[in-house]
Amino acid sequence: MKNYREHVMANRSFTDEIQQENPHMQHNVTLIQKKIEQLEVSTRKLLGQSLGSCALDELLKLENKVESSLTTLRERKMHLFMEHIQELKEKERLLMKDNARLWQHYATLCKKRECGD
């Protein structure tokens, strides 16, 4: 217990020294803590939690933000699908070319076999 109290007192004095030496740092820490809290509240609201305390205009803003995000996601998804389709079309083109080459080779072999008989 004695060691614990000494440790706590040492930490308090160290924290007090830091706060006295650098009030600007303490101000920054406070600002960061407030920003984290705002982000957590915003995240909860976007996830549909704690909406009971929201005013109508805030709910409308959230709805617009969600709709905007959905539109962006759909556009991104469509873009990725289009890229994938283009890749598949290119693969199809290469396979068709390879298939034509193989048929040509097959035809050549058949002609040689006929001539050789």
N, C-alpha and C positions, 0 to 999 in steps of 0.2 A: 504494500500500500504506500509505504514511504517513497519507494522508487517511482511509483506511478505519479504521486503528487509532485515530486521533483521534476519529473519529465514534463508534466502538464505545465508547471510554472516556467520551466525553461522554454517551452514552446510559446507560451504567452508572451514572455519577455522578448523572444526572438520576433514574434509577429508584431508586437508593439514597436520594436526598433525599426522593422521594415516600414511600418505605417508612418512612423515619424520621419524616417529618412526619405521616403518617396510617396508623398500624398498623391502625386500624379498617377502612380501605379495603382493606388487604391481606387482612384476615380475611374481608371480604365477597367479595373476588375468589376466595379459596380456597373459600368455601362455594358460590359460583356454579359454579366449576369442578367441584366434587364433584357438584353437582346435575345439571350437563350430562352428566357421565359416567354417573350413575345413569339418566338419561333415555335415553341412547344404548344402555345395556345393556338396559333395559326394551324399547326399540324393537326391538332385534335379536331379543330373545326372542319378542316378539309377531309378528315376521316369520318366526319359526321357525328363526332362526340361533342358534348357540351354546347349543343345548338340552342338549348332552351333560353340561354341568356342573350342570344343575338337579337338585334333589332331587325325589322323587315328590310331596311336598306342594306344591312350587312349580309343578310341571307341572300338578297338579290345579287350582291357583289360576289359572294361565294358561288352562287349558281353560274354567273357569267364566267368566273374563273375556271370552274369545273368544265363548262361547255367549251371554253377556249382550249383548255388542256386536252379535252377529248378530240377536238378538231385537229389539233397539232399531232396527237397520237395517230389519228386515222390517216392524216396526210403522210406521216412517216411510214406507217404500215403500208400504205399504197405505194409509196416510193420504193420500199424494200421489195414488195411483190413485183413491181415493174422491173426492177433490176434482176430479180430472180428469173422472171419470164425471159428477159433478154439473154441471160446466161444460158437458159435452157434452149432457146432458139439457136444460139450459136453452137451449142453442143449438138443439136439436131442437124444443123447444117454440116458440121464436121463428120457426123456419123453417116449422113447421106452421101457425102463425098467419099468417105471410106468404103461405104457399101458399093457405090458405083465402081470404084477402083477394083474391089474384089470381084464384082461381076465381070468386069473387063478381063481380069486375070483368069477367071473361070472360063470365059468364052475362048480366050487364047489357048488354054489347056485343052479344051474340047476340040478345037480346030486341029491342034497338033496331033491329038489322038486319032482323029478321023483321017488325017493325011498319012499318019504312020501306019494305019491298018492296011 
